Amino acid sequence: MGRDSADSMALVIFREDGVWQSGVLPEKVADDLDGLIGVLRQQPGEVGAIGFVNVADEFFVAVRVRGEDVKMLLSDVTAAVAWDLARQVVERLGIDTPGDDDLEDVWPAGDMSIFLDLGFDEMELGAVLADLDAYADEMLLAIAAGLGFSDVYDRAVEAAAH
């Protein structure tokens, strides 16, 4: 498996004093699930910290940390065959890495109710993930818009690009 971080972008989103805020996370957490969770635990946040990792626009991982509670979502379980971060998520979730026969179908893995308490339910999230023509960055922007922080997300993406 190769390193994911060269083609990745890792962001943190959190709400403090009722205002959504964002930041760019260190590149090294883009292929280190434990490192990502550790960094998210250090962030403030009234509703926990949300980490979005876009890996080469191929797939994304969303992690939400609230105290000891960690929820994860992988946009495409088949990414675990080729990408470190996806493999780590699949292992943490306790599901099998897809075999060669399973690579034709794309499906998400993890907690589809990860954002339920923020007003973005499983149906809405499922609709975003079902768009097989969308790139990971487009899916993440749709999720950010659904959660009400697309402007904050865009600022973090711009900061990461420079």
C-alpha atoms as one frame of an Amber mdcrd trajectory, in Angstrom:
protein
   0.000   0.000   0.000   1.209   3.463  -0.808   1.004   6.601   1.229  -2.247
   8.493   0.775  -1.133  11.874   2.048   0.455  13.195  -1.162  -2.932  13.244
  -2.907  -5.054  14.015   0.139  -6.576  16.851   2.059  -7.526  16.574   5.723
  -9.786  19.179   7.335 -11.365  19.701  10.721 -14.738  21.351  11.276 -16.083
  22.235  14.709 -18.596  24.577  16.271 -17.588  26.904  19.064 -19.869  29.507
  20.632 -22.498  28.627  18.023 -20.178  29.403  15.095 -18.776  26.787  12.692
 -15.007  26.936  12.285 -12.555  24.978  10.175  -8.904  24.257   9.756  -6.434
  22.256   7.760  -5.027  19.188   9.489  -1.435  17.974   9.157  -0.793  16.020
   5.961   0.411  12.985   7.899  -3.077  12.247   9.310  -4.394  11.647   5.785
  -3.175   8.061   5.952  -3.159   7.469   9.703  -6.576   6.845  11.247  -5.267
   6.791  14.822  -3.412  10.062  14.211  -6.546  11.617  12.722  -8.655  10.582
  15.713  -5.958  11.883  18.081  -5.862  15.291  16.395  -9.667  15.528  16.370
  -9.752  14.758  20.112  -7.634  17.865  20.701 -10.105  20.173  18.947 -12.724
  22.137  20.816 -16.305  21.829  19.788 -19.817  21.913  21.147 -20.845  18.975
  18.946 -17.483  17.260  18.758 -14.924  17.625  16.011 -15.551  16.480  12.457
 -12.659  15.381  10.287 -12.993  15.117   6.525 -10.239  13.445   4.525 -10.496
  13.559   0.743  -8.086  11.052  -0.773  -7.215  11.901  -4.372 -10.876  12.761
  -5.052 -11.408   8.974  -5.186 -13.096   8.554  -1.809 -13.472  10.280   1.519
 -13.446   9.424   5.171 -15.517  11.349   7.706 -14.685  10.927  11.373 -16.595
  12.521  14.213 -15.100  12.539  17.689 -17.138  13.531  20.746 -15.242  12.645
  23.906 -14.602   8.907  23.752 -17.271   8.391  21.056 -15.785   7.956  17.582
 -17.984   7.552  14.508 -16.608   6.865  11.052 -17.882   6.829   7.508 -16.011
   5.604   4.437 -17.572   6.668   1.149 -16.349   3.617  -0.798 -15.376   0.386
   0.920 -13.629  -0.861  -2.235 -10.989   1.847  -1.666  -9.619  -0.392   1.107
  -7.979  -2.535  -1.572  -5.632   0.257  -2.686  -5.528   2.973  -0.009  -4.078
   2.885   3.538  -6.642   5.096   5.239  -9.600   3.201   3.768  -8.050  -0.110
   4.842  -7.595   1.200   8.391 -11.235   2.343   8.546 -12.483  -1.026   7.259
 -10.346  -2.823   9.843 -11.563  -0.542  12.659 -15.166  -1.144  11.585 -14.524
  -4.885  11.684 -15.572  -5.580   8.117 -13.728  -7.561   5.484 -11.694  -5.852
   2.805 -13.497  -6.465  -0.482 -12.210  -9.250  -2.687 -11.597  -9.022  -6.433
 -15.191 -10.100  -7.144 -16.559  -7.195  -5.087 -14.745  -4.342  -6.825 -17.461
  -3.659  -9.377 -19.849  -2.205  -6.825 -19.199   0.924  -4.805 -20.782   1.107
  -1.378 -20.180   3.087   1.814 -19.255   1.623   5.171 -19.610   2.938   8.673
 -22.117   5.014  10.567 -24.734   6.472   8.234 -26.212   8.366  11.203 -22.922
  10.149  11.918 -24.575  13.571  11.419 -28.133  12.739  12.489 -28.120  15.011
  15.550 -26.946  17.876  13.312 -29.999  17.539  11.065 -28.488  15.470   8.250
 -30.132  12.056   8.306 -29.268   8.703   6.756 -31.507   9.297   3.725 -29.816
  12.599   2.867 -26.365  11.129   3.387 -27.315   8.066   1.348 -28.446  10.286
  -1.534 -25.056  12.042  -1.566 -23.164   8.740  -1.466 -25.357   7.188  -4.169
 -24.175   9.703  -6.785 -21.516   7.534  -8.414 -20.581  10.320 -10.840 -19.617
  12.681  -8.001 -16.016  13.045  -6.904 -15.141  12.940  -3.210 -14.758  16.729
  -3.027 -18.257  17.190  -4.479 -19.726  14.753  -1.970 -18.000  16.472   0.926
 -19.240  19.875  -0.234 -22.796  18.494  -0.455 -22.491  17.147   3.102 -21.055
  20.455   4.330 -23.947  22.315   2.671 -26.458  19.943   4.254 -24.897  20.566
   7.651 -24.901  24.330   7.136 -21.185  25.030   6.970 -20.319  25.034   3.260
 -18.715  28.496   3.514 -16.454  27.358   6.360 -15.632  24.169   4.463 -14.768
  26.156   1.316 -12.388  28.385   3.292 -10.566  25.354   4.655 -10.315  23.797
   1.165  -8.869  27.064  -0.166  -6.358  27.222   2.694  -5.315  23.616   2.071
  -4.799  24.275  -1.632  -2.174  26.956  -0.931
